[in-house]
Amino acid sequence: MDLPLPGAPDDGDQSDLAALDFSAAVEDPGEADLAVVLGGYMPPSASGESERGTPDFFAHVDSRDYHDPVGVSDDLATPMFEVTNPPGTVTVTTLVDGRVHQIDLSPNVTTLTEALLAEEIVVIAGLATQDARSAQYTFMLEGMREHGHDNVATRDFLNRELDLPTPEQAHAVRAELFRARYAGEE
């Protein structure tokens, strides 16, 4: 027994186009617009609470405590981490989750080949991501400490299980890489 396709007239005449039922594409009046749903969301204020009164996890943390002052954005809403190579040709800014936010190139990059420039961007982006991940380590360690968790066990968990570097480890990696890669260029 052949059943009529959705949207097809029930006169026994079926076409391939009858299977395309566009009647469901009409907007459901009960469906909310994403802007309406998120309309009440506001970024955290300087007081440490969002506009809804919920605590902002990063409000009590000054990310400049964990990295050199050149390496961090002063933006309170979103901590960002910036690394510039010693020659000053490539600067990469990452978000706190390690994603690249912005890449800035100086006019001097025109002296580099495309392959060298690409390699330089990848290296500096890796360092900026490392800084952001070390900030995650610090934020999580402080949060766990505030909730009464043992520091040794927490540090071990963050380092081994989540593979987050300490700020000291991130700084050591940067210093060693800069020393090895840019010897004599500063």
GULOVEX-28638 format. One record per atom (N, C-alpha, C): atom name; x, y, z. Coordinates in Angstrom, 3 decimals, decimal comma, always signed. Layout:
REM residues N
- atomo:x:y:z
- CA:X:Y:Z
...
REM end
This chain:
REM residues 186
- atomo:x:y:z
- N:+0,856:-1,177:+0,000
- CA:+0,000:+0,000:+0,000
- C:+0,890:+1,225:+0,000
- N:+0,651:+2,141:-0,926
- CA:+1,409:+3,380:-1,017
- C:+0,709:+4,459:-0,212
- N:+1,464:+5,062:+0,701
- CA:+0,935:+6,176:+1,486
- C:+1,298:+7,473:+0,789
- N:+0,431:+8,474:+0,868
- CA:+0,749:+9,750:+0,223
- C:+1,936:+10,413:+0,930
- N:+2,762:+11,061:+0,151
- CA:+3,906:+11,775:+0,699
- C:+3,433:+13,029:+1,428
- N:+4,197:+13,486:+2,411
- CA:+3,798:+14,688:+3,138
- C:+3,658:+15,878:+2,196
- N:+2,594:+16,604:+2,352
- CA:+2,359:+17,803:+1,549
- C:+1,779:+17,507:+0,185
- N:+1,627:+16,248:-0,157
- CA:+1,105:+15,897:-1,480
- C:-0,416:+15,816:-1,415
- N:-1,052:+16,275:-2,482
- CA:-2,508:+16,121:-2,506
- C:-2,858:+14,632:-2,530
- N:-3,941:+14,289:-1,905
- CA:-4,326:+12,886:-1,793
- C:-5,189:+12,472:-2,974
- N:-4,707:+12,792:-4,192
- CA:-5,491:+12,435:-5,373
- C:-4,825:+11,310:-6,151
- N:-3,819:+10,661:-5,529
- CA:-3,168:+9,550:-6,192
- C:-2,033:+9,995:-7,102
- N:-1,963:+11,304:-7,423
- CA:-0,897:+11,843:-8,253
- C:+0,275:+12,224:-7,357
- N:+1,332:+11,471:-7,415
- CA:+2,481:+11,771:-6,578
- C:+3,645:+12,196:-7,462
- N:+4,354:+13,239:-7,007
- CA:+5,542:+13,657:-7,739
- C:+6,709:+13,642:-6,752
- N:+7,917:+13,687:-7,295
- CA:+9,104:+13,691:-6,434
- C:+9,158:+14,952:-5,574
- N:+8,617:+16,041:-6,055
- CA:+8,648:+17,289:-5,306
- C:+7,678:+17,285:-4,124
- N:+6,737:+16,390:-4,140
- CA:+5,762:+16,329:-3,054
- C:+6,429:+15,933:-1,734
- N:+7,590:+15,281:-1,822
- CA:+8,288:+14,865:-0,610
- C:+8,873:+16,055:+0,136
- N:+9,039:+17,157:-0,562
- CA:+9,572:+18,365:+0,072
- C:+8,418:+19,140:+0,681
- N:+8,207:+18,954:+1,944
- CA:+7,118:+19,611:+2,648
- C:+7,657:+20,860:+3,323
- N:+7,405:+22,002:+2,728
- CA:+7,905:+23,263:+3,256
- C:+6,954:+23,895:+4,260
- N:+5,878:+23,263:+4,571
- CA:+4,929:+23,837:+5,514
- C:+5,538:+23,915:+6,920
- N:+6,508:+23,058:+7,237
- CA:+7,147:+23,081:+8,554
- C:+8,118:+24,249:+8,688
- N:+8,493:+24,887:+7,581
- CA:+9,456:+25,976:+7,616
- C:+8,840:+27,282:+8,118
- N:+7,523:+27,326:+8,248
- CA:+6,883:+28,520:+8,767
- C:+7,296:+28,668:+10,223
- N:+7,694:+29,885:+10,593
- CA:+8,213:+30,110:+11,948
- C:+7,149:+29,850:+12,999
- N:+7,540:+29,067:+13,978
- CA:+6,670:+28,751:+15,093
- C:+6,591:+29,988:+15,993
- N:+5,385:+30,525:+16,243
- CA:+5,297:+31,723:+17,068
- C:+5,801:+31,513:+18,494
- N:+5,871:+30,262:+18,959
- CA:+6,360:+29,989:+20,300
- C:+7,879:+29,899:+20,364
- N:+8,533:+29,909:+19,186
- CA:+9,985:+29,775:+19,120
- C:+10,641:+31,108:+19,460
- N:+11,600:+31,092:+20,370
- CA:+12,250:+32,322:+20,814
- C:+13,473:+32,625:+19,957
- N:+13,691:+33,887:+19,711
- CA:+14,866:+34,365:+19,008
- C:+16,055:+34,291:+19,965
- N:+17,231:+33,897:+19,463
- CA:+18,411:+33,769:+20,306
- C:+18,752:+35,085:+20,988
- N:+18,591:+36,197:+20,301
- CA:+18,877:+37,502:+20,900
- C:+17,942:+37,768:+22,081
- N:+16,708:+37,295:+21,971
- CA:+15,760:+37,475:+23,067
- C:+16,169:+36,591:+24,247
- N:+16,566:+35,352:+23,943
- CA:+16,966:+34,425:+24,996
- C:+18,185:+34,950:+25,729
- N:+19,179:+35,468:+25,003
- CA:+20,405:+35,953:+25,612
- C:+20,351:+37,427:+25,970
- N:+19,238:+38,064:+25,716
- CA:+19,114:+39,500:+25,953
- C:+19,425:+39,918:+27,373
- N:+19,163:+39,066:+28,345
- CA:+19,433:+39,406:+29,730
- C:+20,882:+39,216:+30,131
- N:+21,677:+38,609:+29,248
- CA:+23,073:+38,359:+29,600
- C:+23,888:+39,628:+29,446
- N:+24,642:+39,926:+30,454
- CA:+25,565:+41,059:+30,405
- C:+26,916:+40,558:+30,890
- N:+28,002:+41,052:+30,315
- CA:+29,316:+40,632:+30,805
- C:+29,483:+41,011:+32,270
- N:+30,402:+40,347:+32,967
- CA:+30,609:+40,642:+34,379
- C:+31,014:+42,088:+34,595
- N:+30,577:+42,632:+35,702
- CA:+30,948:+44,002:+36,037
- C:+32,229:+43,982:+36,858
- N:+32,774:+45,134:+37,109
- CA:+34,012:+45,229:+37,881
- C:+33,802:+44,799:+39,335
- N:+32,550:+44,732:+39,777
- CA:+32,276:+44,353:+41,165
- C:+32,465:+42,867:+41,410
- N:+32,639:+42,104:+40,320
- CA:+32,834:+40,665:+40,492
- C:+31,562:+39,866:+40,319
- N:+30,462:+40,521:+39,976
- CA:+29,227:+39,806:+39,716
- C:+28,711:+40,202:+38,353
- N:+28,044:+39,260:+37,691
- CA:+27,423:+39,586:+36,419
- C:+26,195:+40,432:+36,719
- N:+25,585:+40,938:+35,682
- CA:+24,399:+41,769:+35,868
- C:+23,263:+40,981:+36,525
- N:+23,290:+39,674:+36,408
- CA:+22,257:+38,846:+37,027
- C:+22,566:+38,554:+38,485
- N:+23,723:+39,023:+38,966
- CA:+24,059:+38,821:+40,367
- C:+24,809:+37,534:+40,639
- N:+25,179:+36,795:+39,585
- CA:+25,930:+35,570:+39,798
- C:+27,414:+35,890:+39,857
- N:+28,188:+35,137:+40,632
- CA:+29,606:+35,453:+40,767
- C:+30,354:+35,237:+39,466
- N:+31,319:+36,078:+39,215
- CA:+32,186:+35,944:+38,059
- C:+33,478:+35,301:+38,531
- N:+33,793:+34,129:+38,001
- CA:+34,935:+33,362:+38,471
- C:+36,251:+34,126:+38,342
- N:+36,406:+34,913:+37,278
- CA:+37,667:+35,594:+37,033
- C:+37,749:+36,970:+37,682
- N:+36,703:+37,446:+38,333
- CA:+36,689:+38,813:+38,858
- C:+37,759:+39,042:+39,924
- N:+38,035:+38,039:+40,759
- CA:+38,987:+38,231:+41,851
- C:+40,432:+38,023:+41,416
- N:+40,623:+37,619:+40,162
- CA:+41,963:+37,297:+39,703
- C:+42,500:+38,405:+38,807
- N:+43,652:+38,888:+39,140
- CA:+44,344:+39,844:+38,283
- C:+45,382:+39,045:+37,525
- N:+45,123:+38,782:+36,251
- CA:+45,985:+37,893:+35,491
- C:+47,413:+38,412:+35,401
- N:+47,641:+39,692:+35,672
- CA:+49,001:+40,214:+35,649
- C:+49,846:+39,624:+36,775
- N:+49,214:+39,026:+37,774
- CA:+49,959:+38,378:+38,844
- C:+50,675:+37,127:+38,360
- N:+50,244:+36,565:+37,253
- CA:+50,748:+35,279:+36,821
- C:+51,642:+35,360:+35,594
- N:+51,714:+36,502:+34,990
- CA:+52,513:+36,670:+33,780
- C:+53,153:+38,044:+33,807
- N:+54,138:+38,219:+32,974
- CA:+54,767:+39,529:+32,931
- C:+53,766:+40,560:+32,425
- N:+53,892:+41,835:+32,835
- CA:+52,918:+42,849:+32,467
- C:+52,761:+43,046:+30,968
- N:+53,791:+42,752:+30,194
- CA:+53,696:+42,896:+28,752
- C:+52,792:+41,820:+28,167
- N:+52,655:+40,691:+28,862
- CA:+51,977:+39,543:+28,307
- C:+50,500:+39,450:+28,557
- N:+49,856:+40,447:+29,142
- CA:+48,459:+40,295:+29,516
- C:+47,664:+41,540:+29,164
- N:+46,436:+41,314:+28,727
- CA:+45,523:+42,407:+28,436
- C:+44,964:+42,963:+29,742
- N:+44,652:+44,240:+29,766
- CA:+44,042:+44,845:+30,949
- C:+42,521:+44,760:+30,913
- N:+41,967:+44,148:+29,883
- CA:+40,527:+44,025:+29,728
- C:+39,961:+43,164:+30,857
- N:+39,058:+43,715:+31,659
- CA:+38,517:+42,991:+32,804
- C:+37,507:+41,929:+32,406
- N:+36,825:+42,128:+31,275
- CA:+35,769:+41,198:+30,897
- C:+36,340:+39,854:+30,433
- N:+37,421:+39,869:+29,679
- CA:+37,995:+38,656:+29,143
- C:+39,504:+38,702:+29,268
- N:+40,076:+37,874:+30,128
- CA:+41,536:+37,853:+30,214
- C:+42,126:+37,393:+28,884
- N:+43,132:+38,110:+28,424
- CA:+43,827:+37,748:+27,192
- C:+45,318:+37,715:+27,471
- N:+46,011:+36,899:+26,714
- CA:+47,427:+36,692:+26,935
- C:+48,162:+36,945:+25,631
- N:+49,173:+37,777:+25,712
- CA:+49,878:+38,238:+24,524
- C:+51,357:+37,886:+24,635
- N:+51,902:+37,350:+23,550
- CA:+53,322:+37,056:+23,484
- C:+53,861:+37,658:+22,198
- N:+54,987:+38,350:+22,319
- CA:+55,685:+38,928:+21,169
- C:+57,060:+38,291:+21,086
- N:+57,468:+37,931:+19,881
- CA:+58,803:+37,351:+19,742
- C:+59,860:+38,432:+19,972
- N:+61,075:+38,056:+20,378
- CA:+62,117:+39,043:+20,669
- C:+62,405:+40,027:+19,530
- N:+62,379:+39,607:+18,256
- CA:+62,598:+40,604:+17,201
- C:+61,436:+41,599:+17,069
- N:+60,299:+41,285:+17,700
- CA:+59,147:+42,184:+17,650
- C:+58,351:+42,112:+16,366
- N:+58,517:+41,046:+15,607
- CA:+57,827:+40,938:+14,323
- C:+56,457:+40,283:+14,418
- N:+56,263:+39,397:+15,396
- CA:+55,005:+38,655:+15,524
- C:+54,500:+38,767:+16,960
- N:+53,232:+39,155:+17,093
- CA:+52,560:+39,191:+18,390
- C:+51,278:+38,391:+18,260
- N:+51,080:+37,456:+19,179
- CA:+49,870:+36,642:+19,175
- C:+49,149:+36,851:+20,497
- N:+47,846:+37,106:+20,416
- CA:+46,996:+37,277:+21,590
- C:+46,022:+36,109:+21,635
- N:+45,934:+35,461:+22,804
- CA:+45,002:+34,350:+22,966
- C:+43,991:+34,669:+24,056
- N:+42,869:+33,992:+23,991
- CA:+41,859:+34,062:+25,036
- C:+42,277:+33,129:+26,161
- N:+41,583:+33,179:+27,277
- CA:+41,951:+32,380:+28,438
- C:+41,843:+30,881:+28,164
- N:+41,055:+30,474:+27,188
- CA:+40,968:+29,046:+26,869
- C:+42,043:+28,600:+25,891
- N:+42,925:+29,535:+25,494
- CA:+44,041:+29,189:+24,623
- C:+43,794:+29,429:+23,148
- N:+42,555:+29,759:+22,772
- CA:+42,280:+30,029:+21,362
- C:+42,922:+31,342:+20,945
- N:+43,444:+31,370:+19,733
- CA:+44,064:+32,585:+19,212
- C:+42,981:+33,616:+18,958
- N:+43,185:+34,795:+19,504
- CA:+42,248:+35,905:+19,326
- C:+42,724:+36,842:+18,211
- N:+44,033:+37,109:+18,176
- CA:+44,536:+38,079:+17,219
- C:+46,012:+37,812:+16,952
- N:+46,423:+38,073:+15,716
- CA:+47,835:+37,984:+15,335
- C:+48,210:+39,329:+14,739
- N:+49,232:+39,944:+15,309
- CA:+49,723:+41,227:+14,798
- C:+51,116:+41,016:+14,220
- N:+51,338:+41,594:+13,050
- CA:+52,630:+41,485:+12,379
- C:+53,207:+42,876:+12,188
- N:+54,502:+43,006:+12,415
- CA:+55,160:+44,294:+12,187
- C:+55,525:+44,384:+10,701
- N:+55,795:+45,584:+10,209
- CA:+56,199:+45,730:+8,807
- C:+57,480:+44,956:+8,477
- N:+58,283:+44,643:+9,486
- CA:+59,540:+43,925:+9,249
- C:+59,347:+42,470:+8,833
- N:+58,143:+41,938:+8,903
- CA:+57,931:+40,538:+8,518
- C:+58,133:+40,333:+7,029
- N:+58,163:+41,405:+6,262
- CA:+58,357:+41,260:+4,818
- C:+59,736:+40,701:+4,489
- N:+60,649:+40,726:+5,455
- CA:+61,985:+40,157:+5,225
- C:+61,987:+38,644:+5,410
- N:+60,914:+38,086:+5,981
- CA:+60,821:+36,648:+6,207
- C:+60,139:+35,969:+5,025
- N:+60,529:+34,732:+4,756
- CA:+59,798:+33,951:+3,757
- C:+58,455:+33,552:+4,354
- N:+57,540:+33,136:+3,509
- CA:+56,231:+32,711:+4,004
- C:+56,362:+31,545:+4,964
- N:+57,239:+30,611:+4,651
- CA:+57,413:+29,433:+5,518
- C:+57,960:+29,841:+6,884
- N:+58,942:+30,737:+6,914
- CA:+59,497:+31,192:+8,191
- C:+58,477:+31,996:+8,987
- N:+57,700:+32,817:+8,300
- CA:+56,659:+33,593:+8,981
- C:+55,610:+32,667:+9,573
- N:+55,183:+31,672:+8,806
- CA:+54,189:+30,717:+9,307
- C:+54,727:+29,979:+10,529
- N:+55,985:+29,554:+10,462
- CA:+56,599:+28,863:+11,589
- C:+56,674:+29,774:+12,813
- N:+57,025:+31,027:+12,603
- CA:+57,126:+31,987:+13,704
- C:+55,760:+32,213:+14,361
- N:+54,732:+32,329:+13,555
- CA:+53,379:+32,517:+14,091
- C:+52,970:+31,306:+14,929
- N:+53,255:+30,105:+14,425
- CA:+52,889:+28,888:+15,158
- C:+53,636:+28,810:+16,492
- N:+54,927:+29,140:+16,486
- CA:+55,723:+29,081:+17,715
- C:+55,204:+30,086:+18,742
- N:+54,972:+31,321:+18,316
- CA:+54,518:+32,362:+19,243
- C:+53,099:+32,073:+19,710
- N:+52,246:+31,551:+18,832
- CA:+50,884:+31,175:+19,241
- C:+50,933:+30,061:+20,287
- N:+51,857:+29,139:+20,136
- CA:+52,010:+28,069:+21,123
- C:+52,394:+28,616:+22,486
- N:+53,271:+29,615:+22,508
- CA:+53,669:+30,232:+23,775
- C:+52,512:+31,000:+24,412
- N:+51,748:+31,717:+23,589
- CA:+50,599:+32,463:+24,123
- C:+49,542:+31,502:+24,661
- N:+49,342:+30,393:+23,970
- CA:+48,409:+29,372:+24,448
- C:+48,901:+28,778:+25,760
- N:+50,204:+28,557:+25,852
- CA:+50,800:+28,035:+27,088
- C:+50,548:+29,001:+28,246
- N:+50,694:+30,306:+28,001
- CA:+50,414:+31,295:+29,040
- C:+48,951:+31,235:+29,476
- N:+48,052:+31,129:+28,512
- CA:+46,622:+31,057:+28,835
- C:+46,320:+29,795:+29,642
- N:+46,909:+28,684:+29,264
- CA:+46,676:+27,434:+29,991
- C:+47,250:+27,508:+31,404
- N:+48,374:+28,213:+31,566
- CA:+48,922:+28,347:+32,924
- C:+48,019:+29,246:+33,773
- N:+47,340:+30,194:+33,143
- CA:+46,369:+31,014:+33,875
- C:+45,175:+30,162:+34,299
- N:+44,754:+29,229:+33,433
- CA:+43,683:+28,308:+33,809
- C:+44,091:+27,523:+35,051
- N:+45,331:+27,071:+35,064
- CA:+45,863:+26,343:+36,217
- C:+45,704:+27,190:+37,480
- N:+46,142:+28,443:+37,415
- CA:+46,085:+29,328:+38,576
- C:+44,645:+29,607:+38,997
- N:+43,776:+29,893:+38,039
- CA:+42,370:+30,176:+38,347
- C:+41,727:+28,973:+39,020
- N:+41,987:+27,785:+38,472
- CA:+41,380:+26,581:+39,031
- C:+41,967:+26,254:+40,404
- N:+43,266:+26,434:+40,561
- CA:+43,897:+26,176:+41,854
- C:+43,315:+27,083:+42,930
- N:+43,171:+28,359:+42,625
- CA:+42,592:+29,287:+43,595
- C:+41,143:+28,943:+43,895
- N:+40,388:+28,594:+42,866
- CA:+38,995:+28,219:+43,073
- C:+38,855:+26,981:+43,939
- N:+39,695:+26,000:+43,687
- CA:+39,657:+24,774:+44,488
- C:+40,101:+25,060:+45,923
- N:+41,105:+25,914:+46,084
- CA:+41,582:+26,276:+47,426
- C:+40,456:+26,957:+48,204
- N:+39,709:+27,830:+47,548
- CA:+38,589:+28,519:+48,220
- C:+37,513:+27,546:+48,673
- N:+37,432:+26,403:+47,998
- CA:+36,445:+25,391:+48,370
- C:+37,036:+24,335:+49,297
- N:+38,233:+24,590:+49,817
- CA:+38,810:+23,731:+50,832
- C:+39,530:+22,495:+50,336
- N:+39,866:+22,429:+49,061
- CA:+40,558:+21,249:+48,547
- C:+42,050:+21,320:+48,836
- N:+42,645:+20,152:+49,040
- CA:+44,068:+20,018:+49,332
- C:+44,899:+20,514:+48,150
- N:+45,845:+21,400:+48,416
- CA:+46,666:+21,976:+47,353
- C:+47,508:+20,950:+46,613
- N:+48,135:+20,026:+47,323
- CA:+49,014:+19,046:+46,683
- C:+48,213:+18,168:+45,723
- N:+47,095:+17,673:+46,184
- CA:+46,260:+16,825:+45,329
- C:+45,691:+17,620:+44,165
- N:+45,309:+18,857:+44,412
- CA:+44,755:+19,702:+43,359
- C:+45,819:+20,012:+42,314
- N:+47,009:+20,370:+42,745
- CA:+48,107:+20,658:+41,818
- C:+48,418:+19,438:+40,959
- N:+48,454:+18,282:+41,596
- CA:+48,718:+17,047:+40,861
- C:+47,632:+16,793:+39,825
- N:+46,377:+16,965:+40,206
- CA:+45,254:+16,776:+39,285
- C:+45,341:+17,743:+38,107
- N:+45,575:+19,015:+38,386
- CA:+45,630:+20,015:+37,325
- C:+46,793:+19,755:+36,369
- N:+47,914:+19,350:+36,930
- CA:+49,096:+19,139:+36,107
- C:+49,044:+17,813:+35,346
- N:+48,698:+16,735:+36,031
- CA:+48,713:+15,419:+35,385
- C:+47,461:+15,129:+34,577
- N:+46,314:+15,309:+35,204
- CA:+45,060:+14,917:+34,554
- C:+44,599:+15,926:+33,504
- N:+44,736:+17,206:+33,799
- CA:+44,279:+18,231:+32,847
- C:+45,410:+18,763:+31,986
- N:+46,634:+18,351:+32,285
- CA:+47,814:+18,753:+31,529
- C:+47,957:+20,272:+31,446
- N:+47,632:+20,954:+32,541
- CA:+47,779:+22,402:+32,602
- C:+49,140:+22,727:+33,221
- N:+49,913:+23,583:+32,564
- CA:+51,219:+23,947:+33,124
- C:+51,068:+24,998:+34,214
- N:+51,990:+24,985:+35,150
- CA:+52,018:+26,049:+36,145
- C:+52,560:+27,302:+35,464
- N:+52,319:+28,478:+36,026
- CA:+52,902:+29,693:+35,440
- C:+54,429:+29,604:+35,374
- N:+55,025:+28,985:+36,361
- CA:+56,483:+28,833:+36,368
- C:+56,941:+27,955:+35,206
- N:+56,215:+26,866:+34,947
- CA:+56,562:+25,993:+33,827
- C:+56,403:+26,722:+32,498
- N:+55,327:+27,485:+32,341
- CA:+55,109:+28,232:+31,097
- C:+56,210:+29,263:+30,893
- N:+56,590:+29,938:+31,971
- CA:+57,650:+30,939:+31,873
- C:+58,985:+30,279:+31,513
- N:+59,268:+29,130:+32,099
- CA:+60,518:+28,418:+31,806
- C:+60,564:+27,959:+30,348
- N:+59,437:+27,470:+29,836
- CA:+59,383:+27,042:+28,431
- C:+59,642:+28,239:+27,520
- N:+59,020:+29,366:+27,819
- CA:+59,209:+30,568:+27,006
- C:+60,671:+31,018:+27,057
- N:+61,234:+31,077:+28,259
- CA:+62,616:+31,533:+28,404
- C:+63,575:+30,619:+27,641
- N:+63,393:+29,319:+27,757
- CA:+64,270:+28,369:+27,065
- C:+64,115:+28,484:+25,551
- N:+62,892:+28,585:+25,075
- CA:+62,660:+28,707:+23,635
- C:+63,262:+30,007:+23,108
- N:+63,036:+31,097:+23,813
- CA:+63,609:+32,376:+23,387
- C:+65,139:+32,312:+23,388
- N:+65,701:+31,677:+24,398
- CA:+67,154:+31,575:+24,504
- C:+67,708:+30,758:+23,330
- N:+67,071:+29,645:+23,031
- CA:+67,552:+28,758:+21,966
- C:+67,262:+29,313:+20,564
- N:+66,097:+29,878:+20,375
- CA:+65,674:+30,298:+19,036
- C:+66,189:+31,670:+18,634
- N:+66,329:+32,557:+19,589
- CA:+66,653:+33,942:+19,263
- C:+67,978:+34,399:+19,857
- N:+68,888:+33,489:+20,078
- CA:+70,179:+33,855:+20,673
- C:+70,842:+34,964:+19,853
- N:+71,137:+36,078:+20,512
- CA:+71,820:+37,185:+19,861
- C:+70,936:+38,134:+19,079
- N:+69,600:+37,883:+19,036
- CA:+68,714:+38,763:+18,251
- C:+68,076:+39,862:+19,069
- N:+68,152:+39,805:+20,387
- CA:+67,449:+40,781:+21,217
- C:+68,087:+42,131:+21,183
REM end
